[in-house]
Amino acid sequence: MAEKFFTYKGYPLVRQGDQIYYGNMYDKYVVMMQVLDKTKVKGVETASKVKLYKMATDEKLSPMEAVVKQSEKDSLFSALDIAYIWLGKQS
């Protein structure tokens, strides 16, 4: 049976602690997001600083070589929007 993942705009989201992977591992790239800082908003912990890395999925590359683009955003929502744009441009 195939695993089901949460998705955002058609791409899977997989979270482990403060790291979120966005995209399909069988595509050329995925985006890894690291939550660097959190703020409480109405009692709920919310990401207030997120670092994004567009990474090649080629297993032959080292993690440093795999990173082709990076950015930092002030919210998870902004980070997801940039990640979606990056994945739409798979070149």
N, CA, C and O atoms as a Tinker XYZ file with bonds, in Angstrom:
   364  protein
     1  N      0.835000   -1.178000    0.000000    73     2
     2  CA     0.000000    0.000000    0.000000    64     1     3
     3  C      0.889000    1.254000    0.000000    63     2     4     5
     4  O      1.817000    1.358000    0.802000    81     3
     5  N      0.607000    2.181000   -0.882000    73     3     6
     6  CA     1.390000    3.418000   -0.988000    64     5     7
     7  C      1.129000    4.326000    0.211000    63     6     8     9
     8  O      0.010000    4.400000    0.720000    81     7
     9  N      2.185000    5.017000    0.655000    73     7    10
    10  CA     2.043000    5.945000    1.765000    64     9    11
    11  C      1.361000    7.214000    1.301000    63    10    12    13
    12  O      1.552000    7.653000    0.167000    81    11
    13  N      0.559000    7.808000    2.184000    73    11    14
    14  CA    -0.101000    9.080000    1.905000    64    13    15
    15  C      0.634000   10.175000    2.648000    63    14    16    17
    16  O      0.978000   10.009000    3.818000    81    15
    17  N      0.880000   11.304000    1.978000    73    15    18
    18  CA     1.559000   12.444000    2.577000    64    17    19
    19  C      0.637000   13.659000    2.525000    63    18    20    21
    20  O     -0.231000   13.758000    1.657000    81    19
    21  N      0.835000   14.576000    3.461000    73    19    22
    22  CA     0.192000   15.872000    3.338000    64    21    23
    23  C      0.764000   16.519000    2.086000    63    22    24    25
    24  O      1.924000   16.291000    1.741000    81    23
    25  N     -0.038000   17.316000    1.410000    73    23    26
    26  CA     0.441000   18.002000    0.213000    64    25    27
    27  C      0.110000   19.486000    0.297000    63    26    28    29
    28  O     -0.804000   19.898000    1.011000    81    27
    29  N      0.868000   20.270000   -0.444000    73    27    30
    30  CA     0.598000   21.689000   -0.603000    64    29    31
    31  C      0.770000   21.987000   -2.078000    63    30    32    33
    32  O      1.858000   21.829000   -2.633000    81    31
    33  N     -0.308000   22.418000   -2.706000    73    31    34
    34  CA    -0.323000   22.726000   -4.137000    64    33    35
    35  C      0.214000   21.558000   -4.966000    63    34    36    37
    36  O      0.940000   21.757000   -5.940000    81    35
    37  N     -0.153000   20.342000   -4.568000    73    35    38
    38  CA     0.170000   19.158000   -5.350000    64    37    39
    39  C      1.491000   18.483000   -5.055000    63    38    40    41
    40  O      1.771000   17.420000   -5.611000    81    39
    41  N      2.314000   19.066000   -4.197000    73    39    42
    42  CA     3.601000   18.460000   -3.836000    64    41    43
    43  C      3.544000   17.944000   -2.404000    63    42    44    45
    44  O      2.959000   18.593000   -1.537000    81    43
    45  N      4.148000   16.779000   -2.145000    73    43    46
    46  CA     4.135000   16.233000   -0.784000    64    45    47
    47  C      4.995000   17.031000    0.195000    63    46    48    49
    48  O      6.023000   17.602000   -0.171000    81    47
    49  N      4.543000   17.053000    1.446000    73    47    50
    50  CA     5.254000   17.678000    2.560000    64    49    51
    51  C      5.585000   16.604000    3.578000    63    50    52    53
    52  O      4.695000   15.877000    4.020000    81    51
    53  N      6.840000   16.494000    3.954000    73    51    54
    54  CA     7.262000   15.520000    4.965000    64    53    55
    55  C      8.046000   16.283000    6.023000    63    54    56    57
    56  O      9.019000   16.971000    5.715000    81    55
    57  N      7.612000   16.154000    7.275000    73    55    58
    58  CA     8.244000   16.900000    8.372000    64    57    59
    59  C      8.920000   15.950000    9.345000    63    58    60    61
    60  O      8.388000   14.893000    9.683000    81    59
    61  N     10.105000   16.354000    9.788000    73    59    62
    62  CA    10.797000   15.653000   10.863000    64    61    63
    63  C     11.389000   16.735000   11.768000    63    62    64    65
    64  O     12.381000   17.373000   11.414000    81    63
    65  N     10.785000   16.936000   12.924000    73    63    66
    66  CA    11.238000   17.988000   13.827000    64    65    67
    67  C     11.092000   19.345000   13.172000    63    66    68    69
    68  O     10.001000   19.709000   12.733000    81    67
    69  N     12.175000   20.097000   13.102000    73    67    70
    70  CA    12.152000   21.428000   12.505000    64    69    71
    71  C     12.594000   21.432000   11.041000    63    70    72    73
    72  O     12.896000   22.493000   10.493000    81    71
    73  N     12.636000   20.259000   10.403000    73    71    74
    74  CA    12.959000   20.170000    8.973000    64    73    75
    75  C     11.736000   19.700000    8.211000    63    74    76    77
    76  O     11.022000   18.793000    8.640000    81    75
    77  N     11.510000   20.337000    7.070000    73    75    78
    78  CA    10.382000   19.984000    6.214000    64    77    79
    79  C     10.925000   19.772000    4.800000    63    78    80    81
    80  O     11.645000   20.617000    4.268000    81    79
    81  N     10.575000   18.645000    4.208000    73    79    82
    82  CA    10.945000   18.373000    2.818000    64    81    83
    83  C      9.698000   18.546000    1.972000    63    82    84    85
    84  O      8.627000   18.041000    2.311000    81    83
    85  N      9.845000   19.266000    0.866000    73    83    86
    86  CA     8.726000   19.590000   -0.004000    64    85    87
    87  C      9.084000   19.182000   -1.425000    63    86    88    89
    88  O     10.090000   19.633000   -1.974000    81    87
    89  N      8.260000   18.328000   -2.017000    73    87    90
    90  CA     8.500000   17.874000   -3.383000    64    89    91
    91  C      8.580000   16.364000   -3.462000    63    90    92    93
    92  O      8.542000   15.666000   -2.449000    81    91
    93  N      8.690000   15.878000   -4.675000    73    91    94
    94  CA     8.773000   14.441000   -4.953000    64    93    95
    95  C     10.233000   14.032000   -5.110000    63    94    96    97
    96  O     10.969000   14.643000   -5.885000    81    95
    97  N     10.653000   13.015000   -4.388000    73    95    98
    98  CA    12.043000   12.566000   -4.448000    64    97    99
    99  C     12.416000   12.003000   -5.818000    63    98   100   101
   100  O     13.604000   11.909000   -6.130000    81    99
   101  N     11.450000   11.628000   -6.635000    73    99   102
   102  CA    11.758000   11.124000   -7.969000    64   101   103
   103  C     11.890000   12.258000   -8.999000    63   102   104   105
   104  O     12.247000   12.002000  -10.149000    81   103
   105  N     11.608000   13.504000   -8.600000    73   103   106
   106  CA    11.841000   14.662000   -9.472000    64   105   107
   107  C     13.304000   15.078000   -9.376000    63   106   108   109
   108  O     14.049000   14.550000   -8.551000    81   107
   109  N     13.709000   16.008000  -10.205000    73   107   110
   110  CA    15.099000   16.453000  -10.232000    64   109   111
   111  C     15.486000   17.226000   -8.960000    63   110   112   113
   112  O     16.633000   17.154000   -8.518000    81   111
   113  N     14.534000   17.963000   -8.376000    73   111   114
   114  CA    14.805000   18.766000   -7.185000    64   113   115
   115  C     13.715000   18.614000   -6.134000    63   114   116   117
   116  O     12.570000   18.291000   -6.450000    81   115
   117  N     14.086000   18.849000   -4.888000    73   115   118
   118  CA    13.154000   19.012000   -3.768000    64   117   119
   119  C     13.616000   20.252000   -3.001000    63   118   120   121
   120  O     14.716000   20.757000   -3.228000    81   119
   121  N     12.777000   20.733000   -2.100000    73   119   122
   122  CA    13.154000   21.861000   -1.259000    64   121   123
   123  C     13.150000   21.404000    0.192000    63   122   124   125
   124  O     12.167000   20.854000    0.687000    81   123
   125  N     14.273000   21.643000    0.861000    73   123   126
   126  CA    14.375000   21.350000    2.288000    64   125   127
   127  C     14.264000   22.671000    3.027000    63   126   128   129
   128  O     14.966000   23.630000    2.705000    81   127
   129  N     13.380000   22.724000    4.022000    73   127   130
   130  CA    13.185000   23.926000    4.820000    64   129   131
   131  C     13.553000   23.641000    6.265000    63   130   132   133
   132  O     13.160000   22.616000    6.824000    81   131
   133  N     14.305000   24.546000    6.865000    73   131   134
   134  CA    14.667000   24.437000    8.275000    64   133   135
   135  C     14.015000   25.590000    9.020000    63   134   136   137
   136  O     14.207000   26.753000    8.664000    81   135
   137  N     13.241000   25.269000   10.059000    73   135   138
   138  CA    12.662000   26.304000   10.910000    64   137   139
   139  C     13.762000   26.738000   11.868000    63   138   140   141
   140  O     14.207000   25.960000   12.711000    81   139
   141  N     14.197000   27.994000   11.731000    73   139   142
   142  CA    15.295000   28.509000   12.540000    64   141   143
   143  C     14.813000   29.200000   13.812000    63   142   144   145
   144  O     15.522000   29.224000   14.818000    81   143
   145  N     13.597000   29.767000   13.763000    73   143   146
   146  CA    13.070000   30.490000   14.916000    64   145   147
   147  C     11.553000   30.353000   14.946000    63   146   148   149
   148  O     10.911000   30.229000   13.903000    81   147
   149  N     10.989000   30.376000   16.147000    73   147   150
   150  CA     9.545000   30.249000   16.327000    64   149   151
   151  C      9.051000   31.353000   17.252000    63   150   152   153
   152  O      9.784000   31.835000   18.116000    81   151
   153  N      7.785000   31.749000   17.051000    73   151   154
   154  CA     7.133000   32.757000   17.873000    64   153   155
   155  C      5.751000   32.231000   18.255000    63   154   156   157
   156  O      5.104000   31.548000   17.462000    81   155
   157  N      5.301000   32.548000   19.467000    73   155   158
   158  CA     3.948000   32.165000   19.865000    64   157   159
   159  C      2.964000   33.223000   19.399000    63   158   160   161
   160  O      3.137000   34.410000   19.674000    81   159
   161  N      1.935000   32.786000   18.694000    73   159   162
   162  CA     0.864000   33.652000   18.230000    64   161   163
   163  C     -0.435000   33.072000   18.765000    63   162   164   165
   164  O     -0.849000   31.987000   18.356000    81   163
   165  N     -1.077000   33.785000   19.673000    73   163   166
   166  CA    -2.325000   33.330000   20.306000    64   165   167
   167  C     -2.150000   31.927000   20.889000    63   166   168   169
   168  O     -3.044000   31.087000   20.786000    81   167
   169  N     -0.995000   31.686000   21.499000    73   167   170
   170  CA    -0.739000   30.415000   22.165000    64   169   171
   171  C     -0.251000   29.293000   21.268000    63   170   172   173
   172  O      0.004000   28.187000   21.745000    81   171
   173  N     -0.117000   29.559000   19.982000    73   171   174
   174  CA     0.337000   28.536000   19.032000    64   173   175
   175  C      1.733000   28.901000   18.541000    63   174   176   177
   176  O      1.968000   30.030000   18.110000    81   175
   177  N      2.666000   27.940000   18.605000    73   175   178
   178  CA     4.027000   28.173000   18.121000    64   177   179
   179  C      4.027000   28.219000   16.592000    63   178   180   181
   180  O      3.565000   27.293000   15.926000    81   179
   181  N      4.556000   29.317000   16.054000    73   179   182
   182  CA     4.554000   29.559000   14.614000    64   181   183
   183  C      5.972000   29.857000   14.143000    63   182   184   185
   184  O      6.725000   30.551000   14.826000    81   183
   185  N      6.333000   29.332000   12.977000    73   183   186
   186  CA     7.668000   29.598000   12.415000    64   185   187
   187  C      7.797000   31.076000   12.081000    63   186   188   189
   188  O      6.949000   31.643000   11.392000    81   187
   189  N      8.870000   31.700000   12.577000    73   187   190
   190  CA     9.098000   33.115000   12.293000    64   189   191
   191  C     10.373000   33.341000   11.482000    63   190   192   193
   192  O     10.657000   34.467000   11.076000    81   191
   193  N     11.133000   32.291000   11.248000    73   191   194
   194  CA    12.320000   32.370000   10.386000    64   193   195
   195  C     12.557000   30.982000    9.801000    63   194   196   197
   196  O     12.740000   30.008000   10.531000    81   195
   197  N     12.552000   30.909000    8.466000    73   195   198
   198  CA    12.690000   29.629000    7.772000    64   197   199
   199  C     13.766000   29.755000    6.702000    63   198   200   201
   200  O     13.737000   30.685000    5.896000    81   199
   201  N     14.709000   28.831000    6.692000    73   199   202
   202  CA    15.770000   28.776000    5.678000    64   201   203
   203  C     15.367000   27.716000    4.656000    63   202   204   205
   204  O     14.987000   26.605000    5.028000    81   203
   205  N     15.450000   28.058000    3.365000    73   203   206
   206  CA    15.085000   27.139000    2.283000    64   205   207
   207  C     16.316000   26.744000    1.490000    63   206   208   209
   208  O     17.215000   27.555000    1.267000    81   207
   209  N     16.347000   25.487000    1.067000    73   207   210
   210  CA    17.412000   24.971000    0.209000    64   209   211
   211  C     16.781000   24.183000   -0.927000    63   210   212   213
   212  O     16.107000   23.182000   -0.685000    81   211
   213  N     16.990000   24.622000   -2.162000    73   211   214
   214  CA    16.583000   23.818000   -3.314000    64   213   215
   215  C     17.717000   22.844000   -3.559000    63   214   216   217
   216  O     18.857000   23.255000   -3.777000    81   215
   217  N     17.410000   21.545000   -3.526000    73   215   218
   218  CA    18.439000   20.515000   -3.594000    64   217   219
   219  C     18.161000   19.526000   -4.717000    63   218   220   221
   220  O     17.019000   19.131000   -4.948000    81   219
   221  N     19.215000   19.138000   -5.403000    73   219   222
   222  CA    19.114000   18.083000   -6.406000    64   221   223
   223  C     18.900000   16.749000   -5.689000    63   222   224   225
   224  O     19.442000   16.530000   -4.605000    81   223
   225  N     18.127000   15.878000   -6.283000    73   223   226
   226  CA    17.852000   14.574000   -5.675000    64   225   227
   227  C     18.852000   13.504000   -6.107000    63   226   228   229
   228  O     18.718000   12.342000   -5.723000    81   227
   229  N     19.840000   13.881000   -6.891000    73   227   230
   230  CA    20.871000   12.946000   -7.351000    64   229   231
   231  C     21.675000   12.442000   -6.147000    63   230   232   233
   232  O     22.382000   13.216000   -5.502000    81   231
   233  N     21.567000   11.165000   -5.854000    73   231   234
   234  CA    22.229000   10.570000   -4.684000    64   233   235
   235  C     23.746000   10.545000   -4.806000    63   234   236   237
   236  O     24.440000   10.340000   -3.810000    81   235
   237  N     24.269000   10.749000   -6.002000    73   235   238
   238  CA    25.723000   10.740000   -6.204000    64   237   239
   239  C     26.372000   12.037000   -5.720000    63   238   240   241
   240  O     27.586000   12.085000   -5.520000    81   239
   241  N     25.569000   13.088000   -5.530000    73   239   242
   242  CA    26.092000   14.379000   -5.085000    64   241   243
   243  C     26.177000   14.443000   -3.562000    63   242   244   245
   244  O     25.337000   13.877000   -2.861000    81   243
   245  N     27.191000   15.132000   -3.060000    73   243   246
   246  CA    27.270000   15.376000   -1.621000    64   245   247
   247  C     26.197000   16.402000   -1.265000    63   246   248   249
   248  O     25.736000   17.125000   -2.148000    81   247
   249  N     25.786000   16.486000   -0.002000    73   247   250
   250  CA    24.772000   17.477000    0.372000    64   249   251
   251  C     25.167000   18.910000   -0.020000    63   250   252   253
   252  O     24.305000   19.697000   -0.410000    81   251
   253  N     26.442000   19.250000    0.077000    73   251   254
   254  CA    26.889000   20.592000   -0.291000    64   253   255
   255  C     26.765000   20.825000   -1.803000    63   254   256   257
   256  O     26.400000   21.918000   -2.235000    81   255
   257  N     27.067000   19.807000   -2.597000    73   255   258
   258  CA    26.964000   19.927000   -4.056000    64   257   259
   259  C     25.508000   19.934000   -4.515000    63   258   260   261
   260  O     25.184000   20.510000   -5.554000    81   259
   261  N     24.638000   19.298000   -3.744000    73   259   262
   262  CA    23.234000   19.175000   -4.128000    64   261   263
   263  C     22.475000   20.499000   -4.017000    63   262   264   265
   264  O     21.498000   20.706000   -4.738000    81   263
   265  N     22.899000   21.380000   -3.145000    73   263   266
   266  CA    22.209000   22.663000   -2.952000    64   265   267
   267  C     22.486000   23.577000   -4.142000    63   266   268   269
   268  O     23.635000   23.910000   -4.431000    81   267
   269  N     21.406000   23.978000   -4.830000    73   267   270
   270  CA    21.558000   24.841000   -6.002000    64   269   271
   271  C     21.018000   26.253000   -5.770000    63   270   272   273
   272  O     21.325000   27.172000   -6.529000    81   271
   273  N     20.215000   26.421000   -4.722000    73   271   274
   274  CA    19.626000   27.723000   -4.440000    64   273   275
   275  C     19.218000   27.746000   -2.974000    63   274   276   277
   276  O     18.827000   26.721000   -2.416000    81   275
   277  N     19.312000   28.938000   -2.343000    73   275   278
   278  CA    18.860000   29.057000   -0.961000    64   277   279
   279  C     18.278000   30.440000   -0.710000    63   278   280   281
   280  O     18.576000   31.401000   -1.419000    81   279
   281  N     17.434000   30.513000    0.323000    73   279   282
   282  CA    16.798000   31.767000    0.687000    64   281   283
   283  C     16.361000   31.675000    2.144000    63   282   284   285
   284  O     16.431000   30.609000    2.756000    81   283
   285  N     15.914000   32.791000    2.689000    73   283   286
   286  CA    15.397000   32.823000    4.056000    64   285   287
   287  C     14.126000   33.659000    4.055000    63   286   288   289
   288  O     14.079000   34.723000    3.437000    81   287
   289  N     13.090000   33.177000    4.751000    73   287   290
   290  CA    11.799000   33.866000    4.790000    64   289   291
   291  C     11.333000   34.024000    6.237000    63   290   292   293
   292  O     11.813000   33.342000    7.142000    81   291
   293  N     10.370000   34.956000    6.432000    73   291   294
   294  CA     9.861000   35.285000    7.763000    64   293   295
   295  C      8.680000   34.442000    8.212000    63   294   296   297
   296  O      8.205000   34.601000    9.337000    81   295
   297  N      8.196000   33.548000    7.356000    73   295   298
   298  CA     7.074000   32.689000    7.752000    64   297   299
   299  C      7.103000   31.402000    6.933000    63   298   300   301
   300  O      7.696000   31.349000    5.856000    81   299
   301  N      6.464000   30.385000    7.453000    73   299   302
   302  CA     6.376000   29.120000    6.734000    64   301   303
   303  C      5.557000   29.293000    5.460000    63   302   304   305
   304  O      5.879000   28.707000    4.426000    81   303
   305  N      4.504000   30.095000    5.534000    73   303   306
   306  CA     3.670000   30.324000    4.354000    64   305   307
   307  C      4.489000   30.939000    3.215000    63   306   308   309
   308  O      4.396000   30.490000    2.072000    81   307
   309  N      5.290000   31.966000    3.523000    73   307   310
   310  CA     6.150000   32.591000    2.502000    64   309   311
   311  C      7.167000   31.594000    1.967000    63   310   312   313
   312  O      7.440000   31.561000    0.767000    81   311
   313  N      7.725000   30.785000    2.852000    73   311   314
   314  CA     8.702000   29.775000    2.446000    64   313   315
   315  C      8.068000   28.756000    1.499000    63   314   316   317
   316  O      8.676000   28.380000    0.497000    81   315
   317  N      6.862000   28.312000    1.809000    73   315   318
   318  CA     6.178000   27.351000    0.945000    64   317   319
   319  C      5.868000   27.943000   -0.423000    63   318   320   321
   320  O      5.962000   27.246000   -1.434000    81   319
   321  N      5.499000   29.222000   -0.467000    73   319   322
   322  CA     5.233000   29.859000   -1.763000    64   321   323
   323  C      6.490000   29.917000   -2.627000    63   322   324   325
   324  O      6.432000   29.641000   -3.825000    81   323
   325  N      7.620000   30.273000   -2.030000    73   323   326
   326  CA     8.883000   30.302000   -2.781000    64   325   327
   327  C      9.262000   28.893000   -3.222000    63   326   328   329
   328  O      9.676000   28.694000   -4.363000    81   327
   329  N      9.123000   27.914000   -2.329000    73   327   330
   330  CA     9.444000   26.522000   -2.661000    64   329   331
   331  C      8.590000   26.037000   -3.832000    63   330   332   333
   332  O      9.089000   25.346000   -4.721000    81   331
   333  N      7.313000   26.395000   -3.834000    73   331   334
   334  CA     6.412000   26.006000   -4.925000    64   333   335
   335  C      6.896000   26.603000   -6.254000    63   334   336   337
   336  O      6.897000   25.925000   -7.281000    81   335
   337  N      7.301000   27.858000   -6.223000    73   335   338
   338  CA     7.826000   28.507000   -7.434000    64   337   339
   339  C      9.083000   27.805000   -7.919000    63   338   340   341
   340  O      9.229000   27.518000   -9.107000    81   339
   341  N      9.996000   27.528000   -6.980000    73   339   342
   342  CA    11.242000   26.841000   -7.338000    64   341   343
   343  C     10.975000   25.474000   -7.974000    63   342   344   345
   344  O     11.617000   25.111000   -8.960000    81   343
   345  N     10.033000   24.722000   -7.412000    73   343   346
   346  CA     9.759000   23.384000   -7.941000    64   345   347
   347  C      9.074000   23.457000   -9.298000    63   346   348   349
   348  O      9.197000   22.538000  -10.107000    81   347
   349  N      8.359000   24.537000   -9.549000    73   347   350
   350  CA     7.717000   24.732000  -10.858000    64   349   351
   351  C      8.732000   24.995000  -11.952000    63   350   352   353
   352  O      8.463000   24.768000  -13.132000    81   351
   353  N      9.915000   25.480000  -11.547000    73   351   354
   354  CA    11.015000   25.752000  -12.473000    64   353   355
   355  C     12.053000   24.663000  -12.297000    63   354   356   357
   356  O     13.083000   24.900000  -11.667000    81   355
   357  N     11.816000   23.484000  -12.830000    73   355   358
   358  CA    12.657000   22.305000  -12.593000    64   357   359
   359  C     13.917000   22.288000  -13.444000    63   358   360   361
   360  O     14.442000   21.211000  -13.728000    81   359
   361  N     14.414000   23.437000  -13.854000    73   359   362
   362  CA    15.652000   23.429000  -14.639000    64   361   363
   363  C     16.820000   23.855000  -13.797000    63   362   364
   364  O     17.947000   23.910000  -14.287000    81   363
